Structures are given as C-alpha cells and as structure tokens.
Amino acid sequence: MGTITIGGLATGLDTDSIVTQLVGLERQRGIGSLQTQKTDANTRRIALQTFNGKVAAFLTAIKKLKDPDDVLIRKASSSNESVLTAKAATGAHSGTTEVTVFPRTVIS
C-alpha cells in the first residue's frame, strides 16, 4: 500500500516548507542552548581557575606566617651607642634589659 500525502492541496498551505522551517528552528534553538551551556561552563571554569590561584597565593602567604622570624620585628636600642650597642637577633624574646656601664678609671 502506498502513502497518501495531502500536504497543501486541501488547505492551500505549503506544509512541507512549514514543517521543514519548524524543524530548522528547533535545531537552531537546540544549538543555541548548547552554545549557551558551553559559554557558561567556560565562564565557571575561568572563575574556578582564578579562585584556585587566589587560594594558592593565600596559602603561600600563610606558610610565611609559620616562621615567627619572618613576621616579628625585633628592635634593640642603646641610650648611648658610644658606650654600648645593642642588637636583636633571631630568637630574641621581648622584654627590657638594663645594663649599667661604669666609667673606666684610669690610674697614672
């Protein structure tokens, strides 16, 4: 048995063309949707890479804080540098130390 196609004969419309155009529009919409999804995925990927870079930089900065010698500022001073100098070295603890220097007696 053969296929009977009425098409536009009964209505006067070119139904084959209309169906072809509708199918084409659906395909374009599907492709557009996929392109939108691809663009969104790329945007999320770039955002994640940027976030990962910032987290890595943050962790590198945190590692520097583990060593107090890299963070603490040590300072030592003398009230009279011509008599006594002072230096705060690594491992120095905070506090005050008083040193009294007596004048040197010269016997002739």
Secondary structure by P-SEA (a helix, b strand, c coil): cbbbbbcccccccaaaaaaaaaaaaaaaaaaaaaaaaaaaaaaaaaaaaaaaaaaaaaaaaaaaaccccccbbbbbbbcccccbbbbbcccccbbbbbbbbccccccc
